[in-house]
Amino acid sequence: MTANDIPVSGAGASLPDALMWDLVNWNRIEAEVKRLQMRIAKAVREGRWGKAKALQRLLTRSHSGKLLAVKRVTENRGKRTPGVDGKVWLTPAARWKGMLSMRHRGYRPMPLRRVYIPKSNGKMRPLGIPCMRCRAMQALWKLALEPIAETRADLNSYGFRPGRSTADAIEQCFNCLSHRTSAEWVLEGDIRGCFDNFSHAWLLKHIPMDKAILRQWLEAGYVDEGALFESRAGTPQGGIISPVLANMALDGLEAAVLASAGGSERAHRRAKFNVIRYADDFVVTGASKDVLESQVLPAIRRFMAERGLELSEEKTRITHIEQGFDFLGQNVRKYGRQCLTKPAKKSIKSLLDKVRAIIKGNATATQAAVIRLLNPVIRGWAMYHRHAAAKTTFNRVDDFIWHMLWRWAKRRHPAKSAWWIKKRYFRTIGNRNGDFATRGSADGKTVGIQLFRAMTVAITRHVKIPAAANPFDPAWTEYLDRRRASKRSVKLFGASLWC
């Protein structure tokens, strides 16, 4: 017997809540939700909006949808972060009770808890943290909105979409700019305070979901340092549903840019317009600087103004491909006839600053502890850039980090010779001399542990997902399953243990 065979009220209430949660058959739950999502997407493709709305209502009231929504919000990275009520659902019993509390009748969202996180430029980014019940309700409606968002999405939008990544966006940039006859000018777009400025009126008019619930989420307000503030615009960064709302609001940008060239296919080819968007970051290619300035920029500004947004004049620029531009942590530039993507200087500096902070902050830590702190940082950065022309950069990064660790070792033993320090902290492993390595414990055994080197990551060309791929269309199911299986088989390059 499983939780799917037990009624959620009446006789089912006699079983402990923790047992009810543990008995859930998650494969069956996910299959039922996916079936409803695919029916919603099919209704949208056929233009049957009444049917889609009825299926949304069925999904958001279903036992399966509520269970899966609670599972999503209690297993992500923010599961231990409370809202204004200070509550989290960490136990099976709390999760089951939370699922039972998800009723639409009488639902009133609580204000968001405002927190601040540092940005790369030193400023602070505000986040709004909903309480657990509101988080679960947003996750539930996200399940109902995603099939519509995916079916109507711009073909070359890659941010916060299932099965798509930054690597797909970078590869699309390469595809659009690498040929001899490709566009030579690029418009780098930056939206000023995107999530904070979306027009509530536009969202309420165009987002296909329960308007009463959406209005309550948008106008819930937030608590900052004990004071309650109202929300007059924007979607809260930190809300689970916010990325989907933002994507749906920005979908149509590609069509607006193409329309600025005229209605014919020949005009599109002559203008060489391509739009590549990742969430609120986007680039537009064009045949000339004049066309981008006189046609594309005004069209984008009109598109943004309808949604309550505006471009940042300081950060929006038009660049020639031979000068290159940074996009999603990588630099795209043409060297003569060859287009290359490399790790951006800002990304390299960010990694080295983080490594430097870890090393300085652990001046008295053991060598094994320092290696365990550094390895995930270096490996994660190298794996992100493994699809770029980054081999030389990886070598330079390894060299910088080695010298940082050499200075770290010398500061610990100022009276010792270089030969003694090298013998103590650096070893010969294979045919490589001077690896930062030591002996440590893993799973109760004493093993050798060494610093991960970015150079050990193999450079591989990323295979971009087809623009029309839709996870809620049966025609793409087999392809996407094969793609997921191939990604699962990717190994984490570079061993950190040696015998």
N, C-alpha and C positions, 0 to 999 in steps of 0.2 A: 504494500500500500504506500502511496506517495501523497504529498500535500495536494496534488492536483485532483485526487480522488476524494478529498475531504472537504466538506462545506466550510466556508470561512466564518460562519456564524452558527448559532444553534448548537447542534451536537458536536460540531468541530471545536467549539470553544472549550470542551472538556479536556482536550489535549494541551500540554504546556506549549507556550508560544515558541520557545526555543526548538522544541521537537518539530513543530509545524514548519519552521523555516528550514531545518535540516533535512526534512523529507521532500523538499521541492525537487522536481525533476527538471533541471535547467535546460537540458536538450529539448525537451518538449515545450517548455515555456518560450525559448528563443525561436523555435520553429513556428509556433503559433503567431508570435509577434511578426516574424518575417513574412508569413503568409498574408497577414492583414496589410502590412506595408506594401507588398507587391500588388495587392488589389487596389490600394490607394493610388499607386503610381500608374497602374493601368487605366484607372478612371480618369486621371489627369491627362494622360496621353490621348484618350478618346474625347476629351473635352466635357466629360460628365462630372461637373463640379458638385452637383447635388449628391451624386453617389459618393464622391470623395469625402464630402462633409459628413455623410452618414457613417462612412467607414472610420473616419477620424473619431467620431463620437463613440463608435463601438470599441475602438482600440483604447481610448483614454478612460473608458469605464470598465475595461476588462481586467480580470484577475491576473492574467499573464502580463499585460502591459504594466500594471502597478508593481508586480513582483520584480520584473526586469528593471524598471526605473529605480527601485530601491537598491537593487544589486549594483547598478552602475554608480550611484552616488555614495555607496558605502564601501566601494572597493577601489576608488580612484585616489589620487595623491592628497586630495583635500578632505578625506574622510574624517580626520581628527580635528578639523578646523570648525569650530562652532559658529553659529550666527548670533544674533542679539540675545537669544534665549539661553545661550550657553550649553545647549544640548547637542550630543552626537549619538549616532546609532551604531555602536560598536559591537554589541552582543546580538546573537540570533533572536533573542526575545524582543529586543528593542527594534530590530529590523522588521519583524513580523507585526508588531504593534504599529510601527510607522506605516507599513503598507495598509493596515486596516484604517488608519486615520486619513487616507487620501480620498476624500469625498469632495465632489464638486459643489454640491449643495451646501451653502453656508461657508464656503471657503473664503478666507480673508488672509492675504499674505502679510507677513510681518516686515517691518523696515529692514534694510540691509545694514550690515555692520561694515563701516568704512575702515579699510586698512590701507597702508601705503607700502609699495615695494620699489626698490631703486631701479632706475632705468640706466641704459648704457651711457647716456650723456650726463649722468650725475643727478638728474632730477628725479622726483618721486612720482610713480604711477599710482593713481587711486584705484582700489579694487572694492567692489561691493560684495560682501559675503552673505548670501541668503541663509536663513535657518534651514534645518534638515528637511522639514516638511515641504517648504517652498522649493528647495533644491530637487526633491523627488518629483514634485508636480511639474517643474520645468523639464526634468528628464523625461517624464511621461509624454508631455506635449512635443518634446523634441523627437520622440519616436514617431509621432503622428505627422510632424512637419517635414522631416528629412526626405521622405519619398517625393513630396511635392518640390522641395528645394532642389533635389538631384535631377528631377525630370525637367525642370525649367531653368537650370543653371547655365551660365555662360560656358561655352565649350572649353575655354582656356582659363578657367578659375580653378585654383588648386588648394586654397587654404581652408582648413577645417572641414574637409570633405572626406568621406570614407574611401580608402584605397588610393588617395592622392597625397603628395608630399612636396616639400621644397625641391627635391631632386627632379620631380616632373616639371616644375616651373622653370628651373634652370635649364633643363634639357630643351624645353620649348624655346627659350631664348636662343640657345645655340642653334636649333633648327631654323629659326627665323633669320638669323644673322650670319650664318657661316658660309653661305653660298656666294659665288662671285657676283651674282646679280641681286643680292639681298639688299634690304634697306640699309642706309648708312647713318641715319639719324635716329636718336632714341629720346623719347620724352620720359623722364623719371617723375612719376606722380607721387605726391605726398599729401594725404588728407589731414587737415588740421583737426586734432581731437576727434577722430572718427566716432568712436563708441560713445563719446560724451555729447554729441550734437545731433544725432539722428532725430528727425522730426517725429514726434509722437503721432501727430495727425496723419502723416504719410504711412507710418507703420500700421496704425489702426485701420486705415482704408485698404491697404494692399496685402497685408499678411493674412493668409487663409486659415484662421483658427478662431476659437471662441473669443470674441471681442471683449467680453466682460472680464475674462481672466487676463487677457493681454493688457488691458487698460490698468488693471490692478497691479500687475507686475511693473509696468512702466511708471506708475505714479506712487509706488510704495514708499518712496523716500529712503533716506539713510540716516544712521546714527553715527555722528563723529564727535568724539570726546564728550559723550553724554548728552549732546544736543541733537534734536531731530530736525532734519532738513528735507524739504520737498524736492521731488525730481520733476523738472519741467521739460527736459529733453534728454535724449540719449538712451542707450541700453547699458545696464551695469556690467562693467568688466569684472568677471568673477561669476556671473550667472551662467549656468550650463546652457541655456537656450540662446544666449547673446550671440555666439558665433553664427548660428543658423540664421537669426534675424538679420545680422549684418550682411551675410552672404546674399540673402534674398533681397535686401535693400539695394545692394550694389550690382546684382545681376541686371543686365541690360546695358552696362557700360560698353561692352563689346559692340552691341548693335548701334549704340549712339555714335561711337567712333566711326564705324563703317558707313553709317548714314551720312556723316559729314563729307564723305568723298563723292556722294551721289548714289543713285540707286542701282547702277549697272555693275555687272561683274567685272567688266573691262576697267571701269573707273577704280574699283577696289584693287585690281592688280597693278594698275599704274601708280596708285598712291602708296602701295606696299605697306598698308596698315596691318599691324598685328597687335593684339592686346593680350598681355600676360599678367594675370592678377593672382596674388596670394593674400587672401583676406583684404586688408586695406592698403597693401603695397601693390603698385602696378607700374608697368612700363608699356609704352606704345611706340612701335617702330613706324618710320615714315620715310618716304623717298627724299624729302628735303626739309630743311629747317623751316622754311617759309610756310610750307603746308601745315606742319605741326603747330606753328604759332598762329596762323590765320584761320585754320579750319578746325583742327582737333581740340586745341585748348578752349576755345569758346564753347564747343559742343560738350566738353567734359564739365566745364563750369556750369552750364545750364542743367546738365544731368544731376550734378551734385546739389545745386541750389534747390531743386525740387524736393530733395531729401533732407534739407536743412544743413548741408555740409558745404565746405569750401576748401579749396586747395591752399596749401601753405606756399606763399610766394617765395619764401626764402629757400625752401627745400625742393620745390618743383623747378626742374631745369631741363634744357634740351642739350644733348651731348652727341658729339660725333663718335662713331664706333671705334675710330682709331685712338681716341682718348680713353675710351672705356668707361664703364659705370659699375657701381656696386649694387647688387641685388641679392637679398637673402643671405648675406654673409660671404658672397663670392663676387669676384670681379670678372666681368665679361668684356673682352677687348679683342680687337682685330689687329694682328701683327702682320702687316702686309696683306696677304690673301688668306692668312690662317687665323681663324677665330679660336680663342682659348678661354676657358673658364678656370680661374685660379682662386684660392682662398684670399679674401679681401684683407688688406692691411689691418683694418679695424678688428677683424676676427682673429688674426694672428696676435695682435697686441692684447686683445681680451684674454686669450688663452695664456699667454706668457705672464700677464698680470695676475691671473688666478693662480698659476703655478708658483709664482714668486710669493704671493700671499700665503700659500700653504706651507712653503718651505720656511719662510720667516716666522710664521706662527707656530712652527714645530721645531724650534731650535734645540730643544732638549729631548724630543721624542726619539724613540728607537728608529733605526733604519727601516725595519720591517713596517712600522706604523706609517712612516713617510711614504714608502712605496705604495702601501694600500690606499692612502689618500690620493696619491697622484695618478695611479693607473686608470681609474674610471674617467678622470678628467681628460687625460691624453687620449685614451682609446675612443671616448665618445666624440671628441673633436675630430680625430683622424677618420673615424668611420663616417662622419657627416660629409667630409670633403673627399672621400675616396673616389667619387665619380669625376673629380676635376683633374686638371693637369697640375698635380700637387706634389709629385715626387721630390722635386728640388726643395719645395717649401717644407715638406716633412723632414728632410735631412737637416735643413737649417734650424727647425724647431727643436729637433733632438739635440743638436749641437748647443743651442742656447740653454736648454734644460740641463744638459750635462755640466756646463760651466757653473750654473747656479748651484747644483748639488756639490760640485767640487769646492766652491766657496763655503757652502754649508758645512762640509766635512772639515775644512781647514779652520773655520772658526771654533769648532768643537775641540780641536787639538792644536792650539797655536804653537806649542813647543815641539811638535812632532815634525818629522821630515815628510816631504812629498812621497817618498818611497813607502814609508810606514802607512800614511793615509791611503795610498792606492791599494796596498795590500789588505788594509782593514775594510774598506768600503767598496772596492771595485774588483771584479773578477774577470777571468777569461772564460767565456762560454762559447763553445764551438770554435769557429775561426775568428771570433770577435774579441778584442782585448779592451778592457776598461768598462765593462758593463756594471752599472750601479746595482748590486745584488748582495744578498745575505741569506742566512738561514732563518727560517721562521716556522711557525706551526700552522698546519691546515688540516682540519678534520682529525685533530688529535695526533697527527704525525708531523715529524720534523722534515721539512722540505726546503728546497731552495726557492727564494722569491726574488724576482728581478724587476727592474723598472720597465714598463711597457715603452717600446719605441715606435713612434709614428711611422718610421720607415718600413716596418714589417707589414703595414697595410697595403694590400695590392690595389692598384688603380684599375678600376673596371668602368666601362661605359654603362651608364644607366639606361635601361629600356623604359621609355616614357609610356605611360598609360594612354590608350587611345582617347581622343578628346570626347568621343560620344559614349564612353563606357558608363553604364548606370548599374549600380549594385541591386536596384529594385526592378530591373528588366530581365526576364528569364533568358533573353537572347544572349546576355553577357555573363550568365552564372558560371558556365563551364570555364570561360577564359579567366574570370576573376579568381575562381578556385585554384586554377593552375598557377596564376600569378602569386597568390598568397602562399601556396606550397613552395614555390621557388624562393620566395623571400625568407621563409622559415628555415630553408636549408643553408642560408648564408652564415658562415662561421665568423666568430670574433677573431680576427687575425692577431697573431703575435702572442706567444705564450708568456705568462707571467710567472710560471713555475718551472723549475729545472731540478734535476736530480743530482 
